[in-house]
Amino acid sequence: MRHKILIVDDEPNIVISLEFLMQQAGFELAIARDGEQALAQMAAFEPDLVLLDAMLPLRDGFEVCQKIRENSRWNRVKIVMLSAKGRDAEISKGLALGADAYITKPFSTRELIALVQRLLADPA
């Protein structure tokens, strides 16, 4: 069974590069371009992991992360926040809201793939 990843980002270039990277790694993908679409895709696509931008239209990534964690059906879903906001306060906020990891942009594609694979291999 292929793992399913939801990419949530409003920047087309980032979406294209993440989409290519994750397809090459063999994942099944869905895309959301704002916080509302992200929550709709959570229910429709049922991903195993979410690559979640912190700065999004309609609902920001922090709010989306919180909503995911509030829904018991999504307890097993891993969340990796991706953001240009790399201050300690943002990182702490993302992790406190339930993100499994917080990566600042720009990031190493190799490190991101390794992290995603590690998180999906962890049954907890």
Helices and strands as residue ranges (DSSP letters): E 4-8, H 12-24, E 28-32, H 35-45, E 49-53, H 61-70, G 72-74, E 78-83, H 88-96, E 101-104, H 109-121
